[in-house]
């Protein structure tokens, strides 16, 4: 595996410069400051873009982002590593009614079209967040009719509710992930 140096952790512009497919652009979003949009139609099932960036251990990611709430981290299924997102894929916002889905294949994360997507549409996937401090609600601003109010997965929301009832706390950095 080739190791790459992480981009400046709080510099959104340096992340955008990494690029991606020419039909994907980053611009202002109603969901969260900036989002990733397609300039051409994408068919259901098509590979949209790879979520790329340096691979870090969770411990390294926690240290890198310990003082900053905005991250570009995508948790890998091994439970030990994350990708610190670079390029246009890092700007794909969360939605509770997404048009894409993330799939990890042999350690690489691919964003795939979950339905036909029209030119000009913002790309979204369900982050299904799975860890973080109990007081971090990670509110969702997708605006969909079926919005659950949080970027945490339904399973994680149920787990958190149980922990709160029991009075326990868990402290970790929040990571994006495909379904767990």
SEZATOR-649231 format. One record per residue: y, x, z of N, C-alpha, C in turn; residue number from 1. Coordinates in steps of 0.2 Angstrom, whole numbers. Each point is the difference from the previous one (the first is absolute). Layout:
<pts>
Y, X, Z, Y, X, Z, Y, X, Z, NUM
...
</pts>
This chain:
<pts>
-6, 4, 0, 6, -4, 0, 6, 4, 0, 1
5, -1, -4, 6, 4, -1, 5, -3, 6, 2
3, 5, 4, 4, -2, 5, 7, 0, -3, 3
4, -6, 2, 7, 0, -3, 4, 0, 6, 4
6, 2, 0, 5, 0, 5, 3, -7, 1, 5
0, -3, 6, 3, -6, 0, 8, 0, -2, 6
2, -6, -3, 7, 0, -2, 4, -1, 7, 7
6, 0, -1, 5, 0, 6, -2, -7, 3, 8
-2, -1, 6, -3, -6, 3, 5, -6, 0, 9
6, 1, 0, 5, -6, 0, 4, -1, -6, 10
-2, 4, -5, 4, 0, -6, -3, -4, -6, 11
2, -6, 0, -3, -5, -5, 1, 3, -7, 12
6, 3, -2, 1, 2, -7, -5, 5, -2, 13
-2, 5, 5, -4, 5, -2, -7, -3, -2, 14
-2, -5, 4, -7, -3, -2, 0, -4, -7, 15
6, -3, -2, 1, -3, -6, -1, 5, -6, 16
2, 6, 1, 0, 5, -5, -7, 3, -2, 17
-5, -2, 4, -7, 2, -2, -2, -4, -6, 18
3, -6, -1, -2, -4, -6, -6, -4, 0, 19
-2, -2, -6, -6, -4, -1, 0, -2, -7, 20
-4, -5, -1, 0, -3, -7, 7, -2, -2, 21
2, 1, -6, 6, -2, -3, 2, -8, 1, 22
-5, -4, 0, 1, -7, 0, 2, -3, 7, 23
-1, 5, 5, 2, -2, 7, 7, 3, 2, 24
4, -4, 3, 7, 3, 2, 1, -2, 7, 25
4, 3, 4, 2, -1, 6, 7, -3, 0, 26
1, -6, 3, 7, -3, 0, 1, -4, 6, 27
5, -3, 1, 2, -4, 6, -5, -6, 1, 28
-2, -2, 6, -5, -5, 1, 2, -5, 5, 29
-2, -6, -1, 2, -5, 5, -5, 0, 6, 30
-5, 4, 0, -5, 0, 5, 2, 6, 5, 31
2, 6, -3, 2, 5, 5, 3, 6, -4, 32
6, 0, 0, 5, 5, -3, -2, 2, -7, 33
-5, 3, -1, -2, 2, -7, -7, -2, -1, 34
-2, -1, -6, -7, -2, -2, -2, 3, -7, 35
-6, -1, -1, -3, 3, -7, -1, -6, -4, 36
3, 0, -6, -1, -5, -5, -3, 2, -7, 37
-3, -4, -3, -3, 1, -7, 5, -2, -5, 38
0, 4, -6, 4, -2, -5, -4, -3, -6, 39
-6, 0, 1, -5, -3, -5, -5, -4, 4, 40
-3, -5, -4, -5, -4, 3, -6, 4, 2, 41
-4, -2, 6, -6, 3, 2, -5, -5, 1, 42
-6, 1, -3, -6, -5, 0, -3, 1, 7, 43
-3, -6, 2, -4, 0, 6, -6, 5, 0, 44
-1, 4, 5, -5, 5, 0, 2, 7, -2, 45
6, 1, -3, 2, 6, -3, 2, 5, 5, 46
-1, 6, -1, 2, 5, 5, 8, 1, -1, 47
4, -1, 5, 7, 0, 0, 3, 8, 1, 48
-2, 3, 5, 2, 6, 2, -4, 3, 6, 49
0, 7, 0, -4, 3, 6, 5, 1, 6, 50
-2, -1, 6, 5, 1, 6, -2, 8, 1, 51
5, 4, -2, -1, 7, 1, 5, 3, 5, 52
-2, 6, 2, 4, 4, 5, -4, 4, 4, 53
3, 4, 4, -4, 5, 5, -5, -4, 4, 54
-6, 2, 1, -4, -2, 5, 1, 3, 7, 55
1, -4, 5, 1, 3, 7, -5, -3, 5, 56
-1, 3, 5, -4, -3, 5, 5, -5, 4, 57
-3, -5, 3, 4, -4, 4, 4, 3, 5, 58
-2, 5, 3, 4, 4, 5, 6, 3, -3, 59
-1, 3, -6, 5, 3, -4, 5, -5, -2, 60
-2, -6, -2, 4, -5, -2, 4, -3, 6, 61
-3, -1, 6, 3, -2, 6, 6, 5, 2, 62
-1, 6, -1, 5, 5, 2, 6, 0, -5, 63
-2, -1, -7, 5, 0, -5, 5, -6, 1, 64
-3, -5, 2, 4, -7, 0, 1, -2, 7, 65
-1, 4, 5, 1, -2, 7, 6, -3, 2, 66
6, 2, -4, 6, -3, 2, 3, -4, -5, 67
-4, -3, -5, 3, -4, -5, -5, -5, -2, 68
3, -7, 0, -4, -5, -1, -2, -2, -7, 69
3, 3, -5, -2, -1, -7, -4, 5, -2, 70
-6, -2, -2, -5, 5, -3, -3, -2, -7, 71
-3, 5, -3, -3, -2, -7, -8, 2, 1, 72
-3, -1, 6, -6, 2, 1, -5, -5, -2, 73
-6, 2, -3, -5, -4, -2, -7, 2, 3, 74
-2, -4, 5, -6, 2, 4, -7, 0, -5, 75
-3, 6, 0, -7, 0, -3, -5, -3, 4, 76
-6, -2, -3, -5, -3, 3, -4, 5, 5, 77
1, 6, -1, -4, 5, 5, 3, -1, 7, 78
6, -3, 1, 3, -1, 6, 3, 6, 3, 79
0, 6, -4, 3, 6, 3, 6, 3, -4, 80
1, -3, -6, 5, 3, -5, 4, -6, -3, 81
6, 2, -2, 5, -5, -3, 3, 4, -6, 82
2, -4, -5, 4, 3, -6, 7, -1, 2, 83
5, 5, 0, 7, -1, 1, 3, -1, -7, 84
1, -6, -2, 1, -3, -7, 6, 4, -3, 85
-1, 1, -6, 5, 3, -5, 0, -4, -6, 86
6, 0, -4, 0, -3, -6, 1, -8, 0, 87
0, -3, -5, 1, -8, 0, -4, -4, 4, 88
-7, 2, 1, -4, -4, 4, 2, 0, 7, 89
3, 5, 3, 3, 0, 7, 5, -6, 1, 90
3, -3, -6, 5, -5, 1, -3, -7, -2, 91
-7, -1, 0, -3, -6, -1, 1, -3, 7, 92
3, -6, 0, 1, -4, 7, -6, -4, 1, 93
0, -2, 7, -5, -4, 2, 1, -8, -1, 94
-5, -4, -2, 1, -7, 0, -6, -3, 2, 95
0, -6, 4, -5, -4, 2, -3, -3, -6, 96
3, -1, -6, -3, -3, -6, 1, 5, -5, 97
-4, 6, 0, 2, 5, -5, -3, -1, -7, 98
3, 4, -4, -2, 0, -7, -5, 6, -2, 99
-1, 5, 5, -4, 6, -1, -4, 0, 7, 100
-5, 5, -1, -4, 2, 6, -1, 7, 0, 101
-1, 3, 5, -2, 7, 1, -7, 1, 1, 102
-3, 5, -4, -7, 1, 1, -1, 8, 0, 103
-4, 2, 5, -1, 7, 1, -7, 2, -4, 104
0, 4, -4, -6, 2, -4, 0, 8, 0, 105
-5, 2, 4, -2, 7, 0, 6, 4, 3, 106
4, -3, 5, 5, 4, 4, 7, -1, -4, 107
0, -3, -6, 6, -2, -3, 2, -7, 1, 108
6, -2, 0, 3, -6, 1, 3, -3, -6, 109
-3, -5, -3, 2, -3, -6, 3, -7, 1, 110
6, -2, -3, 3, -6, 0, -2, -4, -6, 111
-3, -6, 1, -3, -3, -6, 3, -7, 0, 112
1, -3, -6, 3, -7, -1, -5, -5, 3, 113
2, -4, 5, -4, -5, 2, 0, -7, -4, 114
5, 0, -4, 1, -6, -5, 4, 3, -5, 115
1, -4, -6, 5, 2, -5, 7, 0, 3, 116
4, 6, -2, 6, 1, 3, 5, 0, -6, 117
5, -3, 0, 5, -1, -5, 5, 6, 0, 118
3, 2, -6, 5, 5, 0, 6, -2, 4, 119
3, 5, 4, 5, -1, 4, -2, -2, 7, 120
-6, -1, 1, -2, -3, 7, -1, 6, 5, 121
2, -1, 6, -1, 5, 5, -8, 1, 2, 122
-2, 6, 1, -7, 1, 2, -1, 0, 7, 123
-5, -4, 3, -1, 0, 7, -8, 0, 1, 124
-1, 2, 6, -7, 0, 3, 0, -2, 7, 125
-5, -2, 3, 0, -2, 7, -2, 7, 4, 126
5, 2, 4, -1, 7, 3, -6, -1, 5, 127
-1, -6, 3, -6, 0, 5, 1, 5, 5, 128
5, 1, 3, 1, 5, 5, -5, -1, 6, 129
-2, 6, 3, -6, -1, 4, 1, 4, 7, 130
6, 3, 1, 1, 4, 6, 8, 0, 1, 131
1, 2, 6, 7, 0, 2, 1, -2, 8, 132
6, 1, 2, 2, -2, 7, 0, -7, 0, 133
-2, -3, 6, -1, -7, 0, 7, -4, 0, 134
6, 4, 2, 6, -3, -1, 3, 1, -7, 135
-3, 3, -4, 2, 0, -7, -3, -6, -4, 136
4, -4, -2, -2, -6, -3, -1, 1, -8, 137
3, 5, -2, 0, 1, -8, 1, -6, -3, 138
6, -3, 1, 1, -7, -3, 0, 0, -8, 139
-3, -5, -3, 0, -1, -7, 6, -4, -3, 140
3, 3, -5, 5, -4, -3, -1, -2, -8, 141
-7, -1, -1, -2, -1, -7, 3, -7, -2, 142
1, -5, 4, 2, -7, -2, -5, -4, -3, 143
-6, 2, 0, -5, -5, -3, -2, -6, 4, 144
-2, -5, -3, -2, -6, 3, -5, 1, 6, 145
-5, 5, -1, -5, 1, 5, 1, 6, 4, 146
7, 2, 1, 1, 6, 3, -2, -1, 8, 147
-3, 6, 2, -3, -1, 7, 5, 3, 5, 148
6, 3, -3, 5, 2, 5, 0, 7, 2, 149
-6, 4, -2, -1, 7, 2, -4, 3, -6, 150
2, 7, -1, -4, 4, -5, -7, 2, 3, 151
-1, -2, 6, -7, 1, 3, -5, -5, -3, 152
-6, 3, -1, -6, -5, -2, -1, -5, 5, 153
-3, -6, -2, -2, -5, 4, -4, 2, 5, 154
-5, 5, -1, -5, 2, 5, 4, 4, 5, 155
5, 4, -2, 4, 4, 5, 4, -4, 4, 156
3, -5, -3, 4, -5, 4, -4, -3, 6, 157
-6, -2, -2, -5, -3, 5, -2, 5, 5, 158
-1, 6, -2, -2, 6, 5, 6, 1, 5, 159
6, 0, -3, 6, 1, 4, 1, -5, 5, 160
-1, -6, -2, 1, -6, 4, -5, 1, 6, 161
-6, 2, -1, -5, 1, 5, 2, 5, 5, 162
3, 6, -3, 2, 5, 4, 6, -2, 5, 163
5, -4, -3, 6, -2, 4, -3, -4, 5, 164
-5, -5, -1, -2, -4, 5, -4, 4, 6, 165
-3, 6, -2, -3, 4, 5, 5, 5, 3, 166
6, 0, -3, 5, 5, 3, -1, 7, -2, 167
-4, 2, -5, -1, 7, -2, 5, 1, -6, 168
2, 7, 0, 4, 2, -5, -3, 6, -4, 169
2, 0, -7, -3, 5, -4, 6, 4, -4, 170
0, 6, 0, 6, 3, -3, -2, 5, -6, 171
2, -2, -6, -2, 4, -6, 6, -1, -5, 172
0, 4, -5, 4, -1, -6, -3, -6, -4, 173
4, -4, -3, -2, -5, -5, -1, 3, -7, 174
-6, -2, -3, -2, 3, -6, -2, -6, -5, 175
2, 1, -6, -2, -5, -5, -8, 1, -1, 176
-3, -6, -2, -7, 1, -2, -2, -6, -4, 177
-6, 1, -3, -3, -5, -4, -4, -4, 6, 178
-3, -5, -2, -4, -4, 6, -5, 4, 3, 179
0, -1, 7, -4, 4, 4, -5, -5, 3, 180
</pts>
